[in-house]
Amino acid sequence: MWDKELEAARQASQEAGKILISRLGRVNHITKKGVIDLVTEADIEAEGAIVRIIRSRFPGDSILAEEGGEVERDRSRVWLIDPLDGTTNFAHGFPFFAISISLQVDGDGVLGIVSSPPMGEHFEAFKGGGAFLNQRPIRVSRTLDLQESLLAVGFPYTIRQNSLRVMDHFGKMVTRAQGIRRLGSAAIDLAYVAAGRLDGFWEEGLKPWDTAAGVVIVREAGGVVSDYGGNPYHPFMNTIVASNPHIHQAMLSALNS
């Protein structure tokens, strides 16, 4: 059903990946959108490549991208694009970053691609079609207990203003889980939950393009995604919890304890 859209998103992620790999370790220009919120020339170039391909295939669709803002056309079909999720990692030559591309139709995520060029890994899903890593089906983990779980967390760019609340949540989780990782890319965190490498993930203060693709992949892999209050997640919410079905309520209980 979404073959043409998936093919365009795949081509776009491949072109963006070539740009990012060619720039890795050779960043010449870094600007700041905030104290710790970086932008490199690679972000701009990769986004340009993605947008050109999407526009050429679907000129009537709207686009919401991290660096280029919003192009409003058909509001019922909106592409959410993050050309480089994990810019701080990228700027330091730390190879955990991803390209995230999603299509929302009437507010519903219908496809998502998360591509990790340094790892040679391509995660994708479309609604009702399952989730895949390099064309092989993936599922969330079967871990039953939070204390046996490996979780991931992200810290918002506003952490210097909201550190007490963020660290309070971290403290509640670190004492209940088996381990916690901080990879620096929400798109990768969500993809790893979908693949069963992580049992759960939580964060606040993310942008729609950070999570839109990963959420589709997690759900198609059998996972659950909500906000901190347990409400079904959509990319314009401020908080996110993604996990396998077994530990989701325990994560929510810990965060809200």
MARBA-3410 file (N, C-alpha, C, O; in Angstrom, 1 decimal):
257
0.8,-1.2,0.0,0.0,0.0,0.0,0.9,1.3,0.0,0.5,2.3,-0.6 ~ 2.0,1.2,0.7,2.9,2.4,0.8,4.2,2.1,0.1,5.2,2.7,0.5 ~ 4.1,1.3,-1.0,5.4,1.0,-1.7,6.1,2.2,-2.3,7.3,2.3,-2.1 ~ 5.4,3.1,-2.9,6.0,4.3,-3.5,6.7,5.2,-2.5,7.8,5.7,-2.6 ~ 5.9,5.3,-1.4,6.4,6.2,-0.3,7.7,5.6,0.4,8.6,6.3,0.7
7.6,4.3,0.6,8.7,3.6,1.2,10.0,3.6,0.3,11.1,3.8,0.8 ~ 9.8,3.4,-1.0,10.9,3.5,-1.9,11.5,4.9,-1.9,12.8,5.0,-2.0 ~ 10.7,5.9,-1.9,11.3,7.3,-1.9,12.0,7.5,-0.6,13.1,8.1,-0.6 ~ 11.5,7.1,0.6,12.1,7.3,1.8,13.4,6.5,1.9,14.4,7.0,2.5 ~ 13.4,5.3,1.4,14.7,4.5,1.3,15.8,5.2,0.5,16.9,5.4,1.0
15.4,5.7,-0.7,16.4,6.4,-1.5,16.9,7.6,-0.8,18.1,7.9,-0.9 ~ 15.9,8.4,-0.2,16.3,9.6,0.5,17.3,9.3,1.7,18.3,10.0,1.9 ~ 17.0,8.3,2.4,17.9,7.9,3.5,19.3,7.5,3.0,20.3,7.7,3.7 ~ 19.3,6.8,1.9,20.6,6.3,1.4,21.4,7.5,0.9,22.6,7.6,1.2 ~ 20.8,8.5,0.2,21.5,9.7,-0.2,22.0,10.5,1.0,23.2,10.9,1.0
21.2,10.6,2.0,21.6,11.4,3.2,22.7,10.6,3.9,23.7,11.3,4.4 ~ 22.7,9.3,3.9,23.7,8.5,4.6,25.1,8.7,3.9,26.1,8.8,4.6 ~ 25.1,8.8,2.6,26.3,9.0,1.9,27.0,10.3,2.3,28.2,10.4,2.5 ~ 26.1,11.3,2.4,26.6,12.6,2.8,27.2,12.6,4.2,28.3,13.1,4.5 ~ 26.5,12.0,5.2,26.9,11.9,6.6,28.2,11.2,6.7,29.1,11.6,7.4
28.3,10.0,6.0,29.6,9.3,6.1,30.7,10.0,5.5,31.8,10.0,6.1 ~ 30.5,10.8,4.5,31.6,11.5,3.9,32.0,12.7,4.8,33.2,13.1,4.7 ~ 31.1,13.2,5.6,31.4,14.3,6.5,31.9,13.8,7.9,32.5,14.7,8.6 ~ 31.7,12.6,8.3,32.1,12.1,9.6,33.6,12.3,9.9,34.4,11.8,9.1 ~ 33.9,13.0,10.9,35.3,13.3,11.3,35.9,14.4,10.5,37.0,14.8,10.7
35.0,15.1,9.7,35.5,16.2,8.9,34.5,17.4,8.9,34.2,18.0,7.9 ~ 34.0,17.6,10.1,33.1,18.7,10.2,33.8,20.1,10.3,34.8,20.2,11.1 ~ 33.4,21.0,9.4,34.1,22.3,9.4,33.4,23.4,10.0,34.0,24.4,10.4 ~ 32.1,23.3,10.1,31.3,24.4,10.6,30.2,23.9,11.5,29.4,23.1,11.1 ~ 30.2,24.4,12.7,29.2,24.1,13.7,28.5,25.4,14.2,29.2,26.3,14.6
27.2,25.4,14.2,26.5,26.5,14.8,25.6,26.0,16.0,25.5,24.8,16.1 ~ 25.0,26.9,16.7,24.2,26.5,17.9,22.8,27.1,17.8,22.6,28.2,17.6 ~ 21.8,26.2,18.0,20.4,26.6,18.1,20.1,26.9,19.6,19.2,27.5,19.9 ~ 21.0,26.3,20.5,20.8,26.5,21.9,22.2,26.2,22.5,23.2,26.0,21.8 ~ 22.3,26.3,23.8,23.6,26.1,24.5,24.2,24.8,24.1,25.4,24.8,23.9
23.4,23.7,24.1,24.0,22.4,23.7,23.3,21.8,22.5,23.4,20.6,22.4 ~ 22.6,22.6,21.7,21.9,22.1,20.6,22.6,22.5,19.3,22.6,23.7,18.9 ~ 23.3,21.6,18.7,24.2,21.9,17.6,23.6,21.6,16.2,22.7,20.9,16.0 ~ 24.2,22.4,15.2,23.9,22.1,13.8,25.2,22.2,13.0,26.0,23.0,13.2 ~ 25.4,21.2,12.1,26.6,21.2,11.3,26.2,21.3,9.8,25.0,21.2,9.5
27.2,21.5,9.0,26.9,21.6,7.5,26.3,20.2,7.0,25.6,20.2,6.0 ~ 26.7,19.1,7.7,26.1,17.8,7.3,24.6,17.7,7.5,23.9,17.2,6.7 ~ 24.1,18.3,8.6,22.7,18.4,8.8,22.0,19.0,7.6,21.0,18.5,7.1 ~ 22.5,20.2,7.2,21.9,21.0,6.2,21.9,20.2,4.8,20.9,20.1,4.1 ~ 23.1,19.7,4.5,23.2,19.0,3.2,22.4,17.7,3.2,21.7,17.4,2.2
22.4,16.9,4.3,21.6,15.7,4.3,20.1,16.0,4.2,19.4,15.3,3.5 ~ 19.6,17.0,4.9,18.2,17.4,4.8,17.9,17.8,3.4,16.8,17.5,2.9 ~ 18.7,18.6,2.8,18.5,19.0,1.4,18.3,17.9,0.5,17.4,17.9,-0.4 ~ 19.1,16.9,0.6,19.0,15.7,-0.3,17.7,14.9,0.0,17.0,14.5,-1.0 ~ 17.3,14.8,1.2,16.1,14.1,1.6,14.9,14.9,1.0,14.0,14.3,0.4
14.8,16.2,1.3,13.7,17.0,0.8,13.6,17.0,-0.7,12.4,16.9,-1.2 ~ 14.7,17.1,-1.4,14.6,17.1,-2.8,14.0,15.8,-3.4,13.1,15.9,-4.3 ~ 14.3,14.7,-2.8,13.8,13.4,-3.3,12.3,13.3,-3.0,11.5,12.9,-3.8 ~ 11.9,13.7,-1.7,10.5,13.6,-1.3,9.7,14.5,-2.2,8.6,14.2,-2.6 ~ 10.1,15.8,-2.4,9.4,16.7,-3.2,9.2,16.3,-4.6,8.2,16.5,-5.3
10.3,15.6,-5.2,10.2,15.2,-6.6,9.2,14.1,-6.8,8.6,14.0,-7.8 ~ 9.0,13.3,-5.7,8.1,12.1,-5.8,6.6,12.5,-5.4,5.7,12.1,-6.0 ~ 6.6,13.4,-4.4,5.3,13.8,-3.8,5.2,15.3,-3.6,5.2,15.8,-2.5 ~ 5.1,16.0,-4.7,5.1,17.5,-4.7,4.0,18.1,-3.9,4.1,19.3,-3.4 ~ 2.9,17.4,-3.7,1.7,18.0,-3.0,1.8,17.8,-1.5,0.9,18.3,-0.8
2.7,17.0,-1.0,2.8,16.7,0.4,3.4,17.8,1.2,4.3,18.5,0.7 ~ 3.1,17.9,2.5,3.7,18.8,3.4,5.0,18.2,4.0,5.1,17.0,4.1 ~ 5.9,19.0,4.4,7.1,18.5,5.0,7.4,19.3,6.2,7.4,20.6,6.2 ~ 7.8,18.6,7.3,8.2,19.2,8.5,9.6,18.6,8.8,9.7,17.5,9.2 ~ 10.6,19.5,8.7,12.0,19.0,8.9,12.7,19.8,9.9,12.4,21.0,10.1
13.7,19.2,10.6,14.3,19.9,11.7,15.0,21.2,11.3,14.8,22.2,12.0 ~ 15.8,21.2,10.2,16.5,22.4,9.9,15.8,23.4,9.0,16.0,24.6,9.1 ~ 14.9,22.9,8.1,14.2,23.7,7.1,12.9,24.2,7.5,12.3,25.0,6.8 ~ 12.4,23.7,8.7,11.1,24.2,9.1,10.0,23.5,8.4,10.1,22.3,8.0 ~ 8.9,24.2,8.1,7.7,23.5,7.6,7.3,24.0,6.2,7.3,25.3,6.0
7.0,23.1,5.3,6.5,23.5,4.0,5.1,23.0,4.0,4.8,21.8,4.0 ~ 4.1,23.9,4.0,2.7,23.5,4.1,2.1,23.4,2.7,2.1,24.3,1.9 ~ 1.6,22.2,2.4,0.8,21.9,1.2,-0.4,21.1,1.6,-1.3,21.6,2.3 ~ -0.4,19.8,1.3,-1.5,18.9,1.7,-1.3,18.6,3.2,-0.4,17.8,3.5 ~ -2.1,19.2,4.1,-2.0,18.9,5.5,-2.3,17.5,5.9,-2.0,17.1,7.1
-3.0,16.8,5.1,-3.4,15.4,5.5,-2.2,14.4,5.3,-2.2,13.3,5.9 ~ -1.1,14.9,4.6,0.1,14.0,4.4,1.3,14.9,4.7,1.6,15.8,4.0 ~ 1.9,14.5,5.8,3.1,15.3,6.3,4.3,14.4,6.5,4.2,13.4,7.2 ~ 5.4,14.7,5.9,6.6,14.0,6.1,7.4,14.7,7.3,7.6,15.9,7.2 ~ 7.8,13.9,8.2,8.6,14.4,9.4,10.0,13.9,9.2,10.2,12.7,9.1
11.0,14.8,9.1,12.3,14.5,8.7,13.3,15.0,9.7,13.4,16.2,10.0 ~ 14.2,14.1,10.2,15.4,14.5,10.9,16.6,13.9,10.2,16.8,12.7,10.2 ~ 17.3,14.8,9.5,18.4,14.3,8.6,19.6,13.8,9.4,20.4,13.0,8.9 ~ 19.7,14.2,10.7,20.9,13.8,11.5,20.4,13.8,13.0,20.6,14.9,13.6 ~ 19.9,12.7,13.5,19.5,12.6,14.9,20.7,12.1,15.6,21.1,11.0,15.5
21.3,13.0,16.5,22.5,12.7,17.2,23.6,13.6,16.7,24.8,13.2,16.5 ~ 23.3,14.9,16.4,24.3,15.8,15.9,25.5,16.0,16.8,26.6,16.1,16.3 ~ 25.3,16.0,18.1,26.4,16.2,19.0,27.3,15.0,18.9,28.6,15.2,18.9 ~ 26.8,13.8,18.8,27.6,12.6,18.6,28.4,12.8,17.3,29.6,12.6,17.3 ~ 27.7,13.1,16.3,28.4,13.3,14.9,29.5,14.3,15.0,30.6,14.1,14.4
29.2,15.4,15.6,30.2,16.5,15.7,31.5,16.1,16.4,32.6,16.6,16.1 ~ 31.4,15.1,17.3,32.5,14.6,18.1,33.1,13.3,17.4,34.0,12.7,18.0 ~ 32.6,12.9,16.3,33.0,11.7,15.7,32.6,10.4,16.4,33.2,9.4,16.1 ~ 31.6,10.5,17.2,31.0,9.4,17.9,30.0,8.7,17.1,29.0,9.4,16.8 ~ 30.1,7.5,16.6,29.3,7.0,15.5,27.9,6.5,15.9,27.5,5.4,15.4
27.2,7.2,16.7,25.8,6.8,17.0,25.0,8.0,16.6,24.7,9.0,17.3 ~ 24.5,7.9,15.4,23.6,8.9,14.8,22.7,8.3,13.8,23.1,7.2,13.3 ~ 21.6,8.9,13.4,20.7,8.2,12.5,20.0,9.3,11.6,19.9,10.4,12.0 ~ 19.4,8.8,10.5,18.5,9.5,9.7,17.1,9.0,10.0,16.9,7.8,10.1 ~ 16.1,9.9,10.2,14.8,9.5,10.6,13.8,10.1,9.6,13.8,11.4,9.5
13.0,9.3,9.0,12.0,9.8,8.0,10.7,9.1,8.3,10.6,7.8,8.3 ~ 9.6,9.9,8.4,8.3,9.3,8.6,7.2,10.0,7.8,7.4,11.2,7.5 ~ 6.2,9.3,7.5,5.0,9.9,6.8,3.8,9.8,7.8,3.5,8.7,8.2 ~ 3.2,10.9,8.0,1.9,10.9,8.8,0.8,11.2,7.9,0.8,12.2,7.1 ~ -0.3,10.4,7.9,-1.4,10.6,7.1,-2.6,10.8,8.0,-3.0,9.9,8.8
-3.3,12.0,7.9,-4.4,12.3,8.8,-4.0,12.2,10.3,-4.8,11.7,11.1 ~ -2.7,12.5,10.6,-2.2,12.5,11.9,-1.8,11.1,12.4,-1.4,11.0,13.6 ~ -1.8,10.1,11.6,-1.4,8.8,11.9,-0.1,8.4,11.2,0.0,8.6,10.0 ~ 0.8,7.9,12.0,2.1,7.5,11.4,1.9,6.2,10.6,1.6,5.1,11.2 ~ 2.2,6.2,9.3,1.9,5.1,8.4,3.2,4.4,8.0,3.2,3.3,7.6
4.3,5.1,8.1,5.6,4.5,7.8,6.8,5.2,8.5,6.7,6.4,8.8 ~ 7.8,4.5,8.7,9.0,5.0,9.4,10.2,4.4,9.0,10.3,3.1,8.8 ~ 11.3,5.1,8.8,12.6,4.6,8.5,13.6,5.3,9.4,13.6,6.5,9.6 ~ 14.4,4.5,10.0,15.6,4.9,10.8,16.8,4.2,10.3,16.9,3.0,10.3 ~ 17.7,5.0,9.7,18.9,4.5,9.1,20.1,4.9,9.9,20.3,6.1,10.1
21.0,3.9,10.2,22.2,4.2,11.0,23.4,3.9,10.0,23.9,2.8,10.0 ~ 23.9,4.9,9.3,24.9,4.7,8.3,26.2,4.1,8.9,26.8,3.2,8.2 ~ 26.7,4.5,10.0,28.0,3.9,10.5,27.9,2.4,10.8,28.8,1.7,10.7 ~ 26.7,2.0,11.2,26.5,0.6,11.6,26.0,-0.2,10.4,25.9,-1.5,10.5 ~ 25.7,0.4,9.3,25.1,-0.3,8.1,23.8,-0.9,8.4,23.4,-2.0,7.9
23.0,-0.2,9.3,21.7,-0.8,9.7,20.5,0.1,9.2,20.6,1.3,9.4 ~ 19.5,-0.5,8.7,18.4,0.2,8.1,17.1,-0.4,8.7,16.7,-1.6,8.4 ~ 16.4,0.3,9.6,15.2,-0.1,10.2,14.0,0.5,9.5,14.1,1.7,9.1 ~ 13.0,-0.2,9.3,11.8,0.3,8.6,10.6,-0.4,9.0,10.6,-1.6,9.4 ~ 9.4,0.3,8.8,8.1,-0.3,9.1,7.1,0.5,8.4,7.2,1.7,8.2
6.0,-0.2,8.1,4.8,0.5,7.7,3.6,-0.1,8.4,3.6,-1.2,8.8 ~ 2.6,0.7,8.6,1.4,0.3,9.4,0.8,-0.9,8.9,0.4,-1.0,7.7 ~ 0.7,-1.9,9.8,0.1,-3.2,9.4,1.1,-4.2,8.7,0.7,-5.3,8.3 ~ 2.3,-3.7,8.5,3.2,-4.5,7.7,4.4,-5.1,8.4,5.2,-5.8,7.8 ~ 4.5,-4.9,9.7,5.6,-5.4,10.5,6.8,-4.5,10.5,6.8,-3.5,9.7
7.8,-4.8,11.3,9.0,-4.0,11.4,10.2,-4.9,10.9,10.2,-6.1,11.1 ~ 11.2,-4.2,10.4,12.3,-4.9,9.8,13.7,-4.2,10.0,13.7,-3.0,10.1 ~ 14.7,-5.0,10.2,16.1,-4.5,10.2,16.8,-5.2,9.1,17.0,-6.4,9.0 ~ 17.3,-4.4,8.1,18.0,-4.9,6.9,17.2,-6.0,6.3,17.7,-7.1,5.9 ~ 15.9,-5.8,6.2,14.9,-6.6,5.5,14.5,-7.9,6.3,13.8,-8.8,5.8
15.0,-8.0,7.5,14.7,-9.2,8.4,13.7,-8.7,9.5,13.9,-7.7,10.1 ~ 12.7,-9.5,9.7,11.7,-9.1,10.7,12.3,-9.0,12.1,13.2,-9.7,12.5 ~ 11.8,-8.0,12.9,12.3,-7.8,14.2,11.1,-7.7,15.2,9.9,-7.4,14.7 ~ 11.3,-8.0,16.4,10.3,-7.9,17.5,10.9,-7.4,18.7,12.1,-7.5,19.0 ~ 10.1,-6.7,19.6,10.5,-6.2,20.8,10.9,-7.4,21.7,10.6,-8.6,21.4
11.6,-7.1,22.8,12.1,-8.2,23.7,10.9,-8.8,24.5,9.8,-8.3,24.5 ~ 11.3,-10.0,25.1,10.3,-10.7,25.9,10.6,-10.5,27.4,10.0,-11.2,28.2 ~ 11.4,-9.6,27.8,11.8,-9.4,29.2,10.5,-9.1,30.0,9.8,-8.2,29.6 ~ 10.4,-9.8,31.1,9.1,-9.7,31.9,9.2,-8.7,33.0,8.2,-8.2,33.5 ~ 10.4,-8.5,33.5,10.5,-7.7,34.8,11.4,-6.5,34.6,12.5,-6.6,33.9
11.0,-5.4,35.1,11.8,-4.1,35.0,13.2,-4.3,35.6,14.2,-3.7,35.0 ~ 13.4,-5.1,36.6,14.7,-5.2,37.2,15.6,-6.1,36.4,16.8,-6.1,36.6 ~ 15.1,-6.7,35.4,15.9,-7.5,34.4,16.1,-6.7,33.1,16.6,-7.3,32.1 ~ 15.7,-5.5,33.1,15.6,-4.8,31.8,16.8,-3.9,31.6,17.4,-3.3,32.5 ~ 17.2,-3.8,30.3,18.2,-2.8,29.9,17.4,-1.6,29.2,16.7,-1.8,28.2
17.5,-0.4,29.8,16.8,0.7,29.3,17.7,1.8,28.7,18.9,1.7,28.9 ~ 17.1,2.7,27.9,17.8,3.8,27.4,17.1,5.1,27.8,15.9,5.1,28.0 ~ 17.8,6.2,28.0,17.3,7.5,28.3,17.9,8.5,27.5,19.1,8.4,27.0 ~ 17.2,9.6,27.3,17.8,10.8,26.6,17.6,12.0,27.5,16.6,12.0,28.3 ~ 18.5,12.9,27.5,18.4,14.2,28.2,18.0,15.3,27.3,18.6,15.5,26.3
17.0,16.1,27.7,16.6,17.2,26.8,17.6,18.3,26.8,18.5,18.5,27.6 ~ 17.5,19.1,25.7,18.4,20.3,25.5,18.2,21.3,26.6,19.1,22.1,26.8 ~ 17.1,21.2,27.3,16.8,22.2,28.4,17.2,21.6,29.8,16.8,22.1,30.8 ~ 18.1,20.6,29.8,18.4,19.9,31.0,19.1,20.9,32.0,18.9,20.7,33.2 ~ 19.8,21.9,31.6,20.4,22.8,32.5,19.4,23.7,33.2,19.6,24.2,34.3
18.2,23.8,32.6,17.1,24.5,33.3,16.2,23.5,34.1,15.5,23.9,35.1 ~ 16.1,22.3,33.7,15.2,21.3,34.3,15.9,20.1,34.9,15.4,19.0,34.9 ~ 17.1,20.3,35.4,17.9,19.2,35.8,17.3,18.4,37.0,17.5,17.2,37.0 ~ 16.7,19.0,37.9,16.2,18.4,39.1,15.1,17.3,38.7,15.2,16.2,39.1 ~ 14.2,17.7,37.8,13.1,16.8,37.4,13.7,15.6,36.6,13.4,14.5,36.8
14.6,16.0,35.6,15.1,15.0,34.8,16.0,14.0,35.6,15.9,12.8,35.3 ~ 16.8,14.5,36.5,17.6,13.6,37.3,16.8,12.8,38.3,17.2,11.7,38.7 ~ 15.7,13.3,38.7,14.8,12.6,39.6,14.2,11.4,38.9,14.2,10.3,39.5 ~ 13.8,11.6,37.7,13.3,10.4,36.9,14.4,9.4,36.6,14.2,8.2,36.7 ~ 15.6,9.9,36.3,16.7,9.0,36.1,17.0,8.2,37.4,17.3,7.0,37.3
17.0,8.9,38.5,17.3,8.2,39.8,16.2,7.1,40.1,16.6,6.0,40.6 ~ 15.0,7.3,39.8,13.9,6.3,40.0,14.2,5.1,39.1,13.9,4.0,39.5 ~ 14.6,5.3,37.9,14.8,4.2,36.9,16.1,3.5,37.2,16.1,2.2,37.1 ~ 17.2,4.2,37.5,18.5,3.5,37.7,18.5,2.5,38.9,19.2,1.6,38.9 ~ 17.6,2.8,39.8,17.5,1.9,41.0,16.5,0.7,40.7,16.5,-0.2,41.6
15.8,0.7,39.6,14.8,-0.3,39.4,15.2,-1.2,38.2,14.8,-2.4,38.1 ~ 16.1,-0.7,37.3,16.4,-1.4,36.1,17.7,-2.2,36.2,18.5,-1.9,37.2 ~ 18.0,-3.1,35.4,19.3,-3.8,35.4,20.4,-2.9,34.9,21.5,-2.9,35.4 ~ 20.1,-2.0,33.9,21.1,-1.1,33.4,20.4,-0.1,32.6,19.3,-0.2,32.1 ~ 21.1,1.1,32.4,20.6,2.2,31.6,21.7,2.7,30.7,22.9,2.8,31.1
21.4,3.0,29.5,22.3,3.5,28.5,21.8,4.9,28.0,20.6,5.1,27.9 ~ 22.8,5.7,27.6,22.4,7.0,27.0,23.2,7.1,25.7,24.4,7.5,25.7 ~ 22.5,6.8,24.6,23.2,6.8,23.3,23.2,8.1,22.6,24.1,8.3,21.7 ~ 22.3,9.0,22.9,22.4,10.3,22.3,21.6,10.5,21.0,21.8,11.4,20.2 ~ 20.7,9.5,20.7,19.9,9.6,19.5,18.6,8.8,19.8,18.6,7.6,20.0
17.5,9.6,19.9,16.2,9.0,20.2,15.8,8.1,19.1,15.1,7.0,19.4 ~ 16.1,8.4,17.9,15.7,7.5,16.8,16.4,6.1,16.9,15.7,5.1,16.7 ~ 17.6,6.1,17.3,18.3,4.8,17.5,17.8,4.1,18.7,17.6,2.9,18.7 ~ 17.5,4.9,19.8,16.9,4.3,21.0,15.6,3.5,20.7,15.4,2.4,21.1 ~ 14.8,4.2,19.9,13.5,3.6,19.5,13.7,2.3,18.6,13.0,1.3,18.8
14.6,2.5,17.7,14.9,1.3,16.8,15.4,0.1,17.6,15.1,-1.0,17.2 ~ 16.2,0.4,18.6,16.8,-0.7,19.4,15.8,-1.3,20.3,15.8,-2.5,20.5 ~ 14.8,-0.5,20.7,13.7,-1.1,21.4,12.9,-2.1,20.5,12.5,-3.2,20.9 ~ 12.7,-1.6,19.3,11.9,-2.4,18.3,12.7,-3.7,18.0,12.0,-4.8,17.8 ~ 14.0,-3.7,18.0,14.8,-4.9,17.7,15.1,-5.8,18.9,15.7,-6.8,18.8
14.6,-5.4,20.1,14.8,-6.2,21.3,16.2,-6.0,21.9,16.5,-6.7,22.8 ~ 17.0,-5.1,21.4,18.3,-4.8,22.0,18.1,-4.0,23.3,18.9,-4.2,24.3 ~ 17.1,-3.2,23.4,16.7,-2.5,24.6,15.3,-2.9,25.0,14.5,-3.2,24.1 ~ 15.1,-2.9,26.2,13.7,-3.3,26.7,12.8,-2.1,26.8,11.6,-2.2,26.7 ~ 13.4,-0.9,27.0,12.6,0.3,27.1,13.4,1.5,27.0,14.6,1.5,27.0
12.7,2.7,26.8,13.3,4.0,26.6,12.3,5.0,27.1,11.1,4.9,26.9 ~ 12.9,6.1,27.7,12.1,7.2,28.0,12.8,8.5,27.8,14.1,8.6,27.9 ~ 12.1,9.6,27.6,12.7,10.9,27.4,11.6,12.0,27.4,10.4,11.7,27.3 ~ 12.0,13.2,27.6,11.1,14.3,27.5,11.7,15.4,26.6,12.9,15.5,26.4 ~ 10.9,16.3,26.1,11.3,17.5,25.4,11.8,17.2,24.0,12.5,18.0,23.4
11.4,16.1,23.4,11.8,15.8,22.0,10.9,16.5,21.0,9.8,17.0,21.4 ~ 11.4,16.6,19.8,10.6,17.2,18.7,9.9,16.1,17.9,10.4,15.0,18.0 ~ 8.9,16.5,17.1,8.2,15.5,16.4,9.1,14.6,15.4,8.8,13.4,15.3 ~ 10.0,15.3,14.8,10.9,14.5,13.8,11.8,13.6,14.5,12.4,12.7,13.9 ~ 12.1,13.8,15.8,12.9,12.8,16.6,12.3,11.5,16.7,13.0,10.5,16.7
11.0,11.4,16.9,10.3,10.2,17.3,9.4,9.6,16.3,9.1,8.4,16.4 ~ 8.9,10.3,15.3,7.9,9.9,14.4,8.1,8.5,13.8,7.3,7.7,13.8 ~ 9.3,8.4,13.2,9.7,7.1,12.5,9.8,6.0,13.5,9.3,4.9,13.3 ~ 10.6,6.2,14.6,10.8,5.2,15.5,9.6,4.6,16.2,9.5,3.5,16.5 ~ 8.6,5.5,16.4,7.4,5.1,17.0,6.6,4.1,16.1,6.1,3.1,16.6
6.6,4.3,14.8,6.0,3.4,13.9,6.7,2.0,14.0,6.0,1.0,14.0 ~ 8.0,2.1,14.0,8.8,0.8,14.0,8.6,0.1,15.3,8.4,-1.2,15.3 ~ 8.5,0.8,16.4,8.3,0.1,17.7,6.9,-0.6,17.7,6.8,-1.8,18.1 ~ 5.9,0.1,17.3,4.6,-0.4,17.4,4.4,-1.6,16.4,3.8,-2.6,16.8 ~ 5.0,-1.5,15.3,4.9,-2.6,14.3,5.8,-3.8,14.8,5.6,-5.0,14.3
6.7,-3.6,15.7,7.5,-4.7,16.3,6.9,-5.3,17.5,7.4,-6.1,18.2 ~ 5.6,-4.8,17.8,4.9,-5.3,19.0,5.1,-4.6,20.3,4.7,-5.0,21.3 ~ 5.7,-3.4,20.2,5.9,-2.6,21.4,4.8,-1.6,21.7,3.8,-1.5,21.0 ~ 4.9,-1.0,22.9,3.9,0.0,23.3,4.6,1.3,23.5,5.8,1.4,24.0 ~ 3.9,2.4,23.1,4.5,3.8,23.2,3.4,4.7,23.7,2.3,4.7,23.2
3.8,5.4,24.8,2.8,6.3,25.4,3.6,7.5,25.9,4.8,7.6,25.8 ~ 2.9,8.5,26.5,3.5,9.6,27.2,3.7,9.1,28.7,3.3,8.0,29.0 ~ 4.2,10.0,29.5,4.5,9.6,30.9,3.2,9.3,31.7,3.1,8.5,32.6 ~ 2.1,9.8,31.1,0.8,9.6,31.8,0.1,8.3,31.3,-1.0,8.0,31.8 ~ 0.7,7.6,30.3,0.1,6.4,29.8,-0.8,6.6,28.6,-1.4,5.6,28.1
-0.9,7.8,28.1,-1.7,8.1,27.0,-1.0,7.7,25.7,0.2,7.8,25.6 ~ -1.8,7.1,24.7,-1.1,6.7,23.5,-0.3,7.9,22.9,-0.8,9.0,22.8 ~ 0.9,7.6,22.5,1.8,8.6,22.1,1.6,9.1,20.7,1.3,8.3,19.8 ~ 1.7,10.4,20.4,1.9,10.9,19.1,3.1,11.9,19.1,3.4,12.4,20.2 ~ 3.7,12.2,18.0,5.0,12.9,17.9,5.0,14.3,18.5,6.0,14.9,18.6
3.8,14.9,18.7,3.8,16.2,19.2,3.6,16.3,20.8,3.4,17.3,21.3 ~ 3.7,15.1,21.4,3.7,15.1,22.9,5.1,15.4,23.4,6.1,15.3,22.7 ~ 5.1,15.9,24.7,6.4,16.3,25.3,7.2,15.2,26.0,8.4,15.3,26.2 ~ 6.5,14.1,26.3,7.2,13.0,27.0,6.9,11.7,26.2,5.8,11.5,25.6 ~ 7.8,10.7,26.3,7.6,9.4,25.6,8.2,8.3,26.5,9.3,8.4,27.1
7.5,7.2,26.5,7.9,5.9,27.1,7.6,4.9,26.0,6.5,4.7,25.6 ~ 8.7,4.1,25.6,8.5,3.0,24.6,9.1,1.8,25.2,10.2,1.8,25.8 ~ 8.5,0.7,25.1,9.0,-0.6,25.7,8.2,-1.8,25.1,7.3,-1.7,24.3 ~ 8.7,-3.0,25.5,7.9,-4.1,25.3,6.6,-4.1,26.1,6.6,-3.3,27.1 ~ 5.6,-4.9,25.8,4.3,-4.7,26.6,4.4,-5.1,28.1,3.6,-4.7,28.9
5.4,-6.0,28.4,5.5,-6.5,29.7,5.9,-5.5,30.8,5.5,-5.6,31.9 ~ 6.8,-4.6,30.4,7.4,-3.7,31.5,6.9,-2.3,31.4,7.3,-1.4,32.1 ~ 6.0,-2.0,30.4,5.5,-0.7,30.2,4.9,0.0,31.5,5.2,1.1,31.8 ~ 4.0,-0.8,32.1,3.3,-0.2,33.2,4.3,0.0,34.4,4.2,1.0,35.1 ~ 5.3,-0.9,34.5,6.3,-0.7,35.6,7.1,0.5,35.3,7.5,1.2,36.3
7.4,0.8,34.1,8.2,2.0,33.8,7.4,3.3,34.1,7.9,4.2,34.7 ~ 6.1,3.3,33.8,5.2,4.4,34.1,5.1,4.6,35.6,5.1,5.7,36.1 ~ 4.9,3.5,36.3,4.8,3.6,37.7,6.0,4.1,38.4,6.0,4.9,39.3 ~ 7.2,3.7,37.9,8.5,4.3,38.4,8.6,5.8,38.1,9.0,6.5,39.0 ~ 8.3,6.2,36.9,8.4,7.6,36.6,7.5,8.5,37.4,7.8,9.6,37.7
6.3,7.9,37.7,5.3,8.7,38.4,5.2,8.5,39.9,4.3,9.0,40.6 ~ 6.2,7.7,40.4,6.2,7.4,41.8,6.6,8.6,42.6,6.6,8.5,43.9
END
